[in-house]
Amino acid sequence: MSSTPDRTYWFRAKRFGWGWGAPSSWQGWVALIVYVALVVGGIPVVQATRGDLAYAGYVAICTATLVVLCWLRGEPAGRIWNRDDE
């Protein structure tokens, strides 16, 4: 039995620059779809009932959650200028 589990990244690091690109696993796609559904679904629920400022805060919280998820489950992000050098 191996002591290090086989880790599958949900999001790949961007090819150029810093951050993450498109999802690379089904879990990443589910996370992205849930994020989009929450942001779009918040328009009639949050924005229509609470206003624009509340909706902006709601989107900021959803986005921060997605970034944390990318940080935890994504490939280590760093300044990568060209993946061909690997």
The first five atom37 places (N, CA, C, CB, O) and aatype in JSON, in Angstrom:
{
  "aatype": [12, 15, 15, 16, 14, 3, 1, 16, 18, 17, 13, 1, 0, 11, 1, 13, 7, 17, 7, 17, 7, 0, 14, 15, 15, 17, 5, 7, 17, 19, 0, 10, 9, 19, 18, 19, 0, 10, 19, 19, 7, 7, 9, 14, 19, 19, 5, 0, 16, 1, 7, 3, 10, 0, 18, 0, 7, 18, 19, 0, 9, 4, 16, 0, 16, 10, 19, 19, 10, 4, 17, 10, 1, 7, 6, 14, 0, 7, 1, 9, 17, 2, 1, 3, 3, 6],
  "atom_mask": [
    [1, 1, 1, 1, 1],
    [1, 1, 1, 1, 1],
    [1, 1, 1, 1, 1],
    [1, 1, 1, 1, 1],
    [1, 1, 1, 1, 1],
    [1, 1, 1, 1, 1],
    [1, 1, 1, 1, 1],
    [1, 1, 1, 1, 1],
    [1, 1, 1, 1, 1],
    [1, 1, 1, 1, 1],
    [1, 1, 1, 1, 1],
    [1, 1, 1, 1, 1],
    [1, 1, 1, 1, 1],
    [1, 1, 1, 1, 1],
    [1, 1, 1, 1, 1],
    [1, 1, 1, 1, 1],
    [1, 1, 1, 0, 1],
    [1, 1, 1, 1, 1],
    [1, 1, 1, 0, 1],
    [1, 1, 1, 1, 1],
    [1, 1, 1, 0, 1],
    [1, 1, 1, 1, 1],
    [1, 1, 1, 1, 1],
    [1, 1, 1, 1, 1],
    [1, 1, 1, 1, 1],
    [1, 1, 1, 1, 1],
    [1, 1, 1, 1, 1],
    [1, 1, 1, 0, 1],
    [1, 1, 1, 1, 1],
    [1, 1, 1, 1, 1],
    [1, 1, 1, 1, 1],
    [1, 1, 1, 1, 1],
    [1, 1, 1, 1, 1],
    [1, 1, 1, 1, 1],
    [1, 1, 1, 1, 1],
    [1, 1, 1, 1, 1],
    [1, 1, 1, 1, 1],
    [1, 1, 1, 1, 1],
    [1, 1, 1, 1, 1],
    [1, 1, 1, 1, 1],
    [1, 1, 1, 0, 1],
    [1, 1, 1, 0, 1],
    [1, 1, 1, 1, 1],
    [1, 1, 1, 1, 1],
    [1, 1, 1, 1, 1],
    [1, 1, 1, 1, 1],
    [1, 1, 1, 1, 1],
    [1, 1, 1, 1, 1],
    [1, 1, 1, 1, 1],
    [1, 1, 1, 1, 1],
    [1, 1, 1, 0, 1],
    [1, 1, 1, 1, 1],
    [1, 1, 1, 1, 1],
    [1, 1, 1, 1, 1],
    [1, 1, 1, 1, 1],
    [1, 1, 1, 1, 1],
    [1, 1, 1, 0, 1],
    [1, 1, 1, 1, 1],
    [1, 1, 1, 1, 1],
    [1, 1, 1, 1, 1],
    [1, 1, 1, 1, 1],
    [1, 1, 1, 1, 1],
    [1, 1, 1, 1, 1],
    [1, 1, 1, 1, 1],
    [1, 1, 1, 1, 1],
    [1, 1, 1, 1, 1],
    [1, 1, 1, 1, 1],
    [1, 1, 1, 1, 1],
    [1, 1, 1, 1, 1],
    [1, 1, 1, 1, 1],
    [1, 1, 1, 1, 1],
    [1, 1, 1, 1, 1],
    [1, 1, 1, 1, 1],
    [1, 1, 1, 0, 1],
    [1, 1, 1, 1, 1],
    [1, 1, 1, 1, 1],
    [1, 1, 1, 1, 1],
    [1, 1, 1, 0, 1],
    [1, 1, 1, 1, 1],
    [1, 1, 1, 1, 1],
    [1, 1, 1, 1, 1],
    [1, 1, 1, 1, 1],
    [1, 1, 1, 1, 1],
    [1, 1, 1, 1, 1],
    [1, 1, 1, 1, 1],
    [1, 1, 1, 1, 1]
  ],
  "atom_positions": [
    [[0.84, -1.17, 0.0], [0.0, 0.0, 0.0], [0.89, 1.24, 0.0], [-0.96, 0.0, 1.21], [1.83, 1.33, 0.78]],
    [[0.59, 2.18, -0.88], [1.38, 3.4, -1.01], [0.99, 4.41, 0.06], [1.21, 4.01, -2.4], [-0.19, 4.56, 0.38]],
    [[1.99, 5.1, 0.61], [1.7, 6.1, 1.64], [1.27, 7.44, 1.05], [2.92, 6.29, 2.53], [0.67, 8.26, 1.74]],
    [[1.58, 7.67, -0.24], [1.16, 8.91, -0.89], [0.05, 8.6, -1.88], [2.36, 9.6, -1.6], [0.25, 7.84, -2.82]],
    [[-1.13, 9.18, -1.68], [-2.23, 8.92, -2.6], [-1.98, 9.55, -3.96], [-3.53, 9.43, -2.01], [-1.32, 10.58, -4.07]],
    [[-2.52, 8.93, -4.99], [-2.43, 9.47, -6.34], [-3.35, 10.68, -6.44], [-2.8, 8.39, -7.4], [-4.57, 10.54, -6.38]],
    [[-2.77, 11.86, -6.59], [-3.54, 13.1, -6.57], [-3.89, 13.52, -7.99], [-2.76, 14.22, -5.86], [-3.01, 13.7, -8.83]],
    [[-5.17, 13.67, -8.25], [-5.64, 14.17, -9.52], [-6.01, 15.63, -9.35], [-6.84, 13.35, -10.06], [-6.84, 15.97, -8.5]],
    [[-5.39, 16.49, -10.14], [-5.71, 17.91, -10.06], [-7.02, 18.2, -10.76], [-4.58, 18.75, -10.67], [-7.29, 17.68, -11.84]],
    [[-7.84, 19.04, -10.13], [-9.13, 19.42, -10.71], [-8.95, 20.52, -11.74], [-10.09, 19.87, -9.61], [-9.73, 20.62, -12.69]],
    [[-7.92, 21.35, -11.55], [-7.66, 22.47, -12.45], [-6.18, 22.49, -12.79], [-8.1, 23.82, -11.82], [-5.34, 22.34, -11.9]],
    [[-5.85, 22.68, -14.06], [-4.45, 22.79, -14.49], [-3.99, 24.23, -14.34], [-4.28, 22.3, -15.95], [-4.79, 25.16, -14.46]],
    [[-2.71, 24.41, -14.1], [-2.14, 25.75, -14.08], [-2.19, 26.31, -15.5], [-0.68, 25.74, -13.53], [-2.08, 25.57, -16.47]],
    [[-2.36, 27.63, -15.59], [-2.38, 28.27, -16.91], [-1.06, 28.06, -17.62], [-2.69, 29.76, -16.79], [-0.02, 27.92, -16.99]],
    [[-1.11, 28.05, -18.93], [0.08, 27.85, -19.73], [1.04, 29.04, -19.62], [-0.3, 27.62, -21.19], [2.25, 28.85, -19.56]],
    [[0.5, 30.25, -19.59], [1.3, 31.45, -19.45], [0.73, 32.28, -18.3], [1.33, 32.28, -20.77], [-0.48, 32.37, -18.16]],
    [[1.59, 32.87, -17.5], [1.13, 33.71, -16.42], [0.84, 32.93, -15.15], [0.0, 0.0, 0.0], [1.39, 31.85, -14.93]],
    [[-0.02, 33.5, -14.31], [-0.32, 32.91, -13.01], [-1.8, 32.58, -12.93], [0.07, 33.86, -11.86], [-2.63, 33.33, -13.44]],
    [[-2.14, 31.46, -12.31], [-3.54, 31.1, -12.1], [-3.86, 29.75, -12.7], [0.0, 0.0, 0.0], [-2.96, 28.95, -12.99]],
    [[-5.14, 29.5, -12.87], [-5.6, 28.21, -13.35], [-6.44, 28.39, -14.6], [-6.4, 27.48, -12.28], [-7.09, 29.42, -14.79]],
    [[-6.41, 27.37, -15.44], [-7.19, 27.39, -16.67], [-8.44, 26.56, -16.52], [0.0, 0.0, 0.0], [-9.03, 26.46, -15.44]],
    [[-8.85, 25.96, -17.61], [-10.06, 25.14, -17.63], [-9.89, 23.91, -16.73], [-10.4, 24.71, -19.07], [-8.77, 23.45, -16.52]],
    [[-10.99, 23.39, -16.22], [-10.92, 22.19, -15.39], [-10.3, 21.01, -16.15], [-12.31, 21.8, -14.9], [-10.44, 20.9, -17.37]],
    [[-9.61, 20.15, -15.41], [-8.97, 19.0, -16.03], [-9.56, 17.68, -15.54], [-7.48, 19.03, -15.76], [-9.06, 16.61, -15.9]],
    [[-10.61, 17.74, -14.73], [-11.27, 16.52, -14.25], [-12.76, 16.8, -14.12], [-10.67, 16.04, -12.9], [-13.2, 17.95, -14.17]],
    [[-13.53, 15.74, -13.94], [-14.98, 15.94, -13.83], [-15.32, 16.72, -12.56], [-15.71, 14.59, -13.83], [-16.3, 17.46, -12.54]],
    [[-14.53, 16.56, -11.51], [-14.79, 17.3, -10.28], [-14.62, 18.8, -10.5], [-13.87, 16.81, -9.15], [-15.37, 19.61, -9.96]],
    [[-13.62, 19.16, -11.28], [-13.41, 20.57, -11.6], [-14.55, 21.14, -12.42], [0.0, 0.0, 0.0], [-14.96, 22.28, -12.21]],
    [[-15.05, 20.34, -13.37], [-16.18, 20.8, -14.18], [-17.42, 20.98, -13.32], [-16.46, 19.82, -15.32], [-18.18, 21.93, -13.51]],
    [[-17.64, 20.08, -12.38], [-18.8, 20.21, -11.47], [-18.65, 21.48, -10.64], [-18.93, 18.96, -10.55], [-19.62, 22.22, -10.47]],
    [[-17.46, 21.73, -10.11], [-17.23, 22.93, -9.31], [-17.49, 24.19, -10.14], [-15.8, 22.94, -8.76], [-18.11, 25.13, -9.65]],
    [[-17.02, 24.21, -11.38], [-17.23, 25.38, -12.24], [-18.7, 25.57, -12.59], [-16.4, 25.25, -13.52], [-19.19, 26.7, -12.6]],
    [[-19.4, 24.49, -12.87], [-20.83, 24.57, -13.2], [-21.63, 25.04, -11.99], [-21.35, 23.21, -13.68], [-22.55, 25.84, -12.13]],
    [[-21.28, 24.55, -10.8], [-21.96, 25.0, -9.58], [-21.7, 26.49, -9.36], [-21.49, 24.18, -8.35], [-22.62, 27.22, -8.99]],
    [[-20.48, 26.93, -9.58], [-20.15, 28.35, -9.44], [-21.0, 29.21, -10.38], [-18.66, 28.59, -9.72], [-21.6, 30.19, -9.95]],
    [[-21.04, 28.83, -11.65], [-21.83, 29.6, -12.63], [-23.3, 29.57, -12.25], [-21.63, 29.03, -14.06], [-23.98, 30.59, -12.34]],
    [[-23.81, 28.42, -11.84], [-25.22, 28.31, -11.44], [-25.53, 29.2, -10.24], [-25.58, 26.85, -11.12], [-26.58, 29.84, -10.19]],
    [[-24.62, 29.26, -9.28], [-24.84, 30.12, -8.11], [-24.81, 31.6, -8.49], [-23.79, 29.83, -7.05], [-25.64, 32.37, -8.01]],
    [[-23.88, 31.99, -9.34], [-23.78, 33.39, -9.74], [-25.01, 33.8, -10.56], [-22.49, 33.64, -10.55], [-25.61, 34.84, -10.3]],
    [[-25.38, 32.99, -11.54], [-26.55, 33.32, -12.36], [-27.83, 33.18, -11.55], [-26.61, 32.4, -13.6], [-28.73, 34.01, -11.67]],
    [[-27.92, 32.15, -10.72], [-29.11, 31.96, -9.89], [-29.27, 33.02, -8.83], [0.0, 0.0, 0.0], [-30.37, 33.24, -8.33]],
    [[-28.18, 33.7, -8.49], [-28.25, 34.77, -7.5], [-28.88, 36.04, -8.02], [0.0, 0.0, 0.0], [-29.27, 36.91, -7.24]],
    [[-28.97, 36.17, -9.34], [-29.57, 37.38, -9.91], [-31.02, 37.55, -9.45], [-29.51, 37.34, -11.45], [-31.35, 38.59, -8.89]],
    [[-31.89, 36.56, -9.68], [-33.27, 36.77, -9.23], [-33.44, 36.63, -7.71], [-34.18, 35.79, -9.92], [-34.37, 37.21, -7.14]],
    [[-32.56, 35.89, -7.07], [-32.73, 35.65, -5.64], [-32.1, 36.76, -4.81], [-32.12, 34.3, -5.26], [-32.76, 37.33, -3.94]],
    [[-30.83, 37.07, -5.06], [-30.13, 38.05, -4.24], [-30.27, 39.46, -4.79], [-28.65, 37.68, -4.14], [-30.65, 40.38, -4.06]],
    [[-29.98, 39.64, -6.06], [-29.99, 40.99, -6.62], [-31.39, 41.59, -6.63], [-29.43, 40.97, -8.03], [-31.57, 42.76, -6.29]],
    [[-32.37, 40.81, -7.01], [-33.74, 41.34, -7.1], [-34.32, 41.66, -5.73], [-34.64, 40.35, -7.82], [-35.13, 42.58, -5.61]],
    [[-33.93, 40.92, -4.7], [-34.52, 41.13, -3.38], [-33.67, 42.02, -2.48], [-34.76, 39.81, -2.71], [-34.21, 42.74, -1.65]],
    [[-32.35, 41.97, -2.63], [-31.45, 42.7, -1.72], [-30.73, 43.88, -2.36], [-30.43, 41.76, -1.17], [-30.26, 44.76, -1.65]],
    [[-30.64, 43.91, -3.7], [-29.98, 45.03, -4.37], [-28.63, 44.67, -4.95], [0.0, 0.0, 0.0], [-28.11, 43.57, -4.77]],
    [[-28.07, 45.66, -5.67], [-26.82, 45.44, -6.39], [-25.63, 45.23, -5.46], [-26.55, 46.61, -7.29], [-24.78, 44.38, -5.73]],
    [[-25.55, 45.97, -4.39], [-24.41, 45.85, -3.47], [-24.38, 44.47, -2.82], [-24.47, 46.95, -2.39], [-23.31, 43.87, -2.68]],
    [[-25.53, 43.98, -2.42], [-25.6, 42.64, -1.83], [-25.21, 41.57, -2.85], [-27.02, 42.36, -1.28], [-24.54, 40.6, -2.52]],
    [[-25.64, 41.77, -4.09], [-25.3, 40.82, -5.14], [-23.79, 40.84, -5.41], [-26.08, 41.13, -6.43], [-23.19, 39.78, -5.62]],
    [[-23.18, 42.02, -5.41], [-21.74, 42.12, -5.62], [-20.99, 41.38, -4.5], [-21.29, 43.61, -5.67], [-20.0, 40.69, -4.77]],
    [[-21.45, 41.52, -3.27], [-20.85, 40.78, -2.16], [-21.03, 39.28, -2.31], [0.0, 0.0, 0.0], [-20.12, 38.51, -2.03]],
    [[-22.21, 38.88, -2.75], [-22.52, 37.46, -2.98], [-21.58, 36.88, -4.04], [-24.0, 37.29, -3.41], [-21.03, 35.8, -3.86]],
    [[-21.4, 37.6, -5.15], [-20.51, 37.14, -6.22], [-19.07, 37.1, -5.72], [-20.63, 38.05, -7.46], [-18.32, 36.19, -6.08]],
    [[-18.67, 38.07, -4.92], [-17.31, 38.08, -4.37], [-17.07, 36.86, -3.49], [-17.06, 39.37, -3.57], [-16.0, 36.25, -3.55]],
    [[-18.05, 36.5, -2.69], [-17.92, 35.32, -1.82], [-17.85, 34.04, -2.67], [-19.09, 35.24, -0.83], [-17.04, 33.16, -2.39]],
    [[-18.71, 33.95, -3.68], [-18.69, 32.77, -4.57], [-17.35, 32.66, -5.28], [-19.84, 32.84, -5.6], [-16.78, 31.57, -5.39]],
    [[-16.83, 33.79, -5.77], [-15.56, 33.8, -6.5], [-14.4, 33.45, -5.57], [-15.33, 35.17, -7.14], [-13.51, 32.68, -5.95]],
    [[-14.4, 34.0, -4.37], [-13.34, 33.68, -3.42], [-13.35, 32.19, -3.08], [-13.51, 34.51, -2.13], [-12.29, 31.57, -2.93]],
    [[-14.54, 31.62, -2.96], [-14.65, 30.19, -2.68], [-14.08, 29.37, -3.83], [-16.12, 29.8, -2.44], [-13.39, 28.38, -3.61]],
    [[-14.37, 29.78, -5.07], [-13.83, 29.07, -6.23], [-12.31, 29.18, -6.28], [-14.44, 29.61, -7.52], [-11.63, 28.2, -6.6]],
    [[-11.77, 30.35, -5.98], [-10.31, 30.53, -5.99], [-9.66, 29.65, -4.93], [-9.94, 32.01, -5.75], [-8.62, 29.03, -5.19]],
    [[-10.24, 29.58, -3.75], [-9.7, 28.71, -2.69], [-9.75, 27.24, -3.13], [-10.5, 28.9, -1.36], [-8.81, 26.49, -2.9]],
    [[-10.84, 26.85, -3.77], [-10.96, 25.49, -4.27], [-9.9, 25.21, -5.33], [-12.36, 25.25, -4.86], [-9.29, 24.14, -5.34]],
    [[-9.66, 26.17, -6.23], [-8.6, 26.01, -7.23], [-7.24, 25.9, -6.55], [-8.6, 27.19, -8.22], [-6.4, 25.1, -6.96]],
    [[-7.03, 26.7, -5.52], [-5.75, 26.67, -4.8], [-5.53, 25.31, -4.13], [-5.7, 27.8, -3.73], [-4.42, 24.77, -4.16]],
    [[-6.59, 24.77, -3.53], [-6.46, 23.5, -2.81], [-6.42, 22.29, -3.73], [-7.59, 23.36, -1.84], [-5.67, 21.35, -3.48]],
    [[-7.22, 22.29, -4.78], [-7.37, 21.1, -5.63], [-6.75, 21.25, -7.01], [-8.82, 20.77, -5.77], [-6.83, 20.34, -7.83]],
    [[-6.13, 22.4, -7.28], [-5.53, 22.62, -8.59], [-4.03, 22.39, -8.58], [0.0, 0.0, 0.0], [-3.4, 22.24, -7.53]],
    [[-3.48, 22.38, -9.78], [-2.04, 22.27, -9.94], [-1.39, 23.49, -9.28], [-1.65, 22.17, -11.45], [-1.97, 24.58, -9.32]],
    [[-0.22, 23.35, -8.69], [0.41, 24.52, -8.07], [0.59, 25.64, -9.1], [1.77, 24.14, -7.46], [1.2, 25.46, -10.15]],
    [[0.04, 26.79, -8.77], [0.11, 27.93, -9.68], [1.36, 28.74, -9.4], [-1.14, 28.82, -9.55], [1.75, 28.93, -8.25]],
    [[1.97, 29.2, -10.44], [3.15, 30.03, -10.32], [3.36, 30.76, -11.63], [0.0, 0.0, 0.0], [2.56, 30.61, -12.56]],
    [[4.38, 31.52, -11.71], [4.66, 32.22, -12.95], [5.28, 31.25, -13.95], [5.6, 33.44, -12.71], [6.48, 30.98, -13.91]],
    [[4.45, 30.74, -14.81], [4.9, 29.82, -15.85], [4.8, 30.56, -17.17], [4.04, 28.49, -15.87], [3.72, 30.98, -17.57]],
    [[5.93, 30.72, -17.84], [5.9, 31.47, -19.08], [5.88, 30.57, -20.29], [7.08, 32.38, -19.15], [5.49, 31.01, -21.37]],
    [[6.3, 29.32, -20.16], [6.27, 28.43, -21.31], [6.36, 26.99, -20.81], [7.44, 28.76, -22.3], [7.39, 26.6, -20.25]],
    [[5.32, 26.22, -20.99], [5.31, 24.83, -20.53], [6.21, 23.93, -21.39], [3.87, 24.29, -20.55], [6.54, 22.82, -20.97]],
    [[6.62, 24.37, -22.55], [7.45, 23.53, -23.4], [8.84, 23.31, -22.81], [7.59, 24.15, -24.78], [9.55, 22.4, -23.23]],
    [[9.22, 24.13, -21.82], [10.53, 23.98, -21.2], [10.59, 22.84, -20.2], [10.91, 25.24, -20.52], [11.68, 22.5, -19.74]],
    [[9.46, 22.25, -19.86], [9.43, 21.18, -18.84], [10.07, 19.92, -19.33], [8.01, 20.89, -18.42], [10.12, 18.93, -18.59]]
  ]
}
